[in-house]
Amino acid sequence: MNLTLDDPLWKKSTSTVGLVVTTDGSRVNVLSAEWTYFVAKAPISVAVVLHESNWTTDRISDLSEFSVTLCSDTQAHLADFCGSFSGRDIPKTSSDDLSLREPVVISTPWVGDGVMALECVVAQRVELPHYTMVIGLVEHVHGDREFKAPLVKHDAMYSLGKAVPRNQVTVGAANVGAALRVFAVCAPDASRESVYEVALLGDSGEVLAKQSIAPNEYGDLDCFMPVPSDGRGPVRRVAVSRIGYDTGFATPQSD
Ligand SMILES: Cc1cc2nc3c(=O)[nH]c(=O)nc-3n(C[C@H](O)[C@H](O)[C@H](O)COP(=O)(O)O)c2cc1C
């Protein structure tokens, strides 16, 4: 498939727009970056991916720090504004809508009113065709105790929708010697008391063996079932059910 600029595949994904702040000591600038992602948990790290044409990309190559605010759903206008002009030409921080706050650890201010703001020290720069991915170690987090809903970029900008219902057991199965390893998940908020019902099925869907098995500490199923050796034929499918969920099926595979 030939992808062109008329076919922007990345717009089909989602992200929360980051407002990336840099300062060279005299001028503070803010850029919108929908390509802002957490990339490691310990130490907590965040990456922003910047096009070579942006002033921020030039500036950050000489800087050891930046801040990035993950926008809340009240900040779509700021995401548009900071992504529509270059700080080379105009001072974006002149807008009354941009609330710049004092940093705690670094010297770069951060934009307030987002879901969270991260004070970062540059850890790595990864050069990509036309882009630089700048990875920052998060040195300080500004977050409100009051929950703010994130701004969701998905071509247009959205607030969060309703949680997706998960009412299906999803199962896998592997032949392991004379046993079958059966593993399954369903929604994490399922009652911890309800067990998984595992059935091993033969050629015509007849039940060759069945067993009730308690979920593990994560609420998932991960068990070994002996393959029946009573001559009624091989196990063709595995069915796993749980009260309140649609039954899931798997076809056992060998390595
Ligand atoms: C919503 C939105 C998201 C954007 N995301 C990115 C991005 O992830 N990376 C990037 O390089 N440019 C992105 N841009 C474009 C830059 O923000 C834009 O070119 C900006 O004017 C550059 O500012 P600067 O020259 O002051 O650094 C985005 C623009 C908008 C409106």
The ligand as an SDF file (V2000), in Angstrom:
LIG
                    3D

 31 33  0  0  0  0  0  0  0  0999 V2000
   -2.9980   19.4630   17.3760 C   0  0  0  0  0  0  0  0  0  0  0  0
   -1.6220   19.5660   16.7970 C   0  0  0  0  0  0  0  0  0  0  0  0
   -0.7120   18.5680   17.0670 C   0  0  0  0  0  0  0  0  0  0  0  0
    0.5880   18.6350   16.5400 C   0  0  0  0  0  0  0  0  0  0  0  0
    1.4720   17.6360   16.8150 N   0  0  0  0  0  0  0  0  0  0  0  0
    2.7450   17.7230   16.3660 C   0  0  0  0  0  0  0  0  0  0  0  0
    3.7110   16.7300   16.6970 C   0  0  0  0  0  0  0  0  0  0  0  0
    3.4280   15.7350   17.3920 O   0  0  0  0  0  0  0  0  0  0  0  0
    4.9810   16.8890   16.2490 N   0  0  0  0  0  0  0  0  0  0  0  0
    5.3480   17.9690   15.4810 C   0  0  0  0  0  0  0  0  0  0  0  0
    6.5060   18.0640   15.0990 O   0  0  0  0  0  0  0  0  0  0  0  0
    4.4540   18.9330   15.1550 N   0  0  0  0  0  0  0  0  0  0  0  0
    3.1730   18.8490   15.5890 C   0  0  0  0  0  0  0  0  0  0  0  0
    2.2710   19.8110   15.2850 N   0  0  0  0  0  0  0  0  0  0  0  0
    2.7320   20.9810   14.5270 C   0  0  0  0  0  0  0  0  0  0  0  0
    3.4980   21.9870   15.3940 C   0  0  0  0  0  0  0  0  0  0  0  0
    2.8900   22.1730   16.6410 O   0  0  0  0  0  0  0  0  0  0  0  0
    3.5590   23.3350   14.6350 C   0  0  0  0  0  0  0  0  0  0  0  0
    4.3310   23.1610   13.4710 O   0  0  0  0  0  0  0  0  0  0  0  0
    4.0590   24.5000   15.4650 C   0  0  0  0  0  0  0  0  0  0  0  0
    3.6690   25.6900   14.8390 O   0  0  0  0  0  0  0  0  0  0  0  0
    5.5480   24.5080   15.6800 C   0  0  0  0  0  0  0  0  0  0  0  0
    5.8500   25.5010   16.5910 O   0  0  0  0  0  0  0  0  0  0  0  0
    7.3120   26.1010   16.7980 P   0  0  0  0  0  0  0  0  0  0  0  0
    7.8780   26.4260   15.4270 O   0  0  0  0  0  0  0  0  0  0  0  0
    7.1040   27.3330   17.6280 O   0  0  0  0  0  0  0  0  0  0  0  0
    8.1390   25.0700   17.4810 O   0  0  0  0  0  0  0  0  0  0  0  0
    0.9660   19.7490   15.7600 C   0  0  0  0  0  0  0  0  0  0  0  0
    0.0290   20.7520   15.4820 C   0  0  0  0  0  0  0  0  0  0  0  0
   -1.2540   20.6580   15.9990 C   0  0  0  0  0  0  0  0  0  0  0  0
   -2.2550   21.7350   15.6980 C   0  0  0  0  0  0  0  0  0  0  0  0
  1  2  1  0
  2  3  1  0
  2 30  2  0
  3  4  2  0
  4  5  1  0
  4 28  1  0
  5  6  2  0
  6  7  1  0
  6 13  1  0
  7  8  2  0
  7  9  1  0
  9 10  1  0
 10 11  2  0
 10 12  1  0
 12 13  2  0
 13 14  1  0
 14 15  1  0
 14 28  1  0
 15 16  1  0
 16 17  1  0
 16 18  1  0
 18 19  1  0
 18 20  1  0
 20 21  1  0
 20 22  1  0
 22 23  1  0
 23 24  1  0
 24 25  2  0
 24 26  1  0
 24 27  1  0
 28 29  2  0
 29 30  1  0
 30 31  1  0
M  END
$$$$
